[in-house]
Amino acid sequence: MAPRFYSVAQAAAMFGMSPMTLYRAIAAGEFPAVRIRGRLIVPAKAIEAIADLAIAEQTVVDTAGWVPEQAARGEA
């Protein structure tokens, strides 16, 4: 069974970036995350949706623009 959430460190490793870079993107509202009592976790669905969109549109997905659009539609 695939995980529903990843730690920030796990998600950052998937993207080949440092956890601090991902923490900064989350803090800036440029990447989706869930905060539970101070701990941030990244929904696996968000990572999958971003990857699916990049593949479907054969383009680069800028998460800074993606997060508000998806959240407004209730998709993230």
SULLIN-V554568 format. One line per field, one symbol per residue. ss: DSSP state (H for helix, E for strand, L for the rest). psi: psi as a letter, one per 20 degrees, with the letter a starting at -180 (. if undefined). A space follows every 10 residues. Layout:
# SULLIN-V554568
ss = ???
psi = ???
This chain:
# SULLIN-V554568
ss = LLLLEEEHHH HHHHHLLLHH HHHHHHHLLL LLLEEELLEE EEEHHHHHHH HHHHHHHLLL LLHHHHHHHH HHLLLL
psi = pqqhqqrhgg gghhikrqhh ghgggghiji pqrppolipp qpphhggggg ggghggilrp pohhhgghgg hhiki.
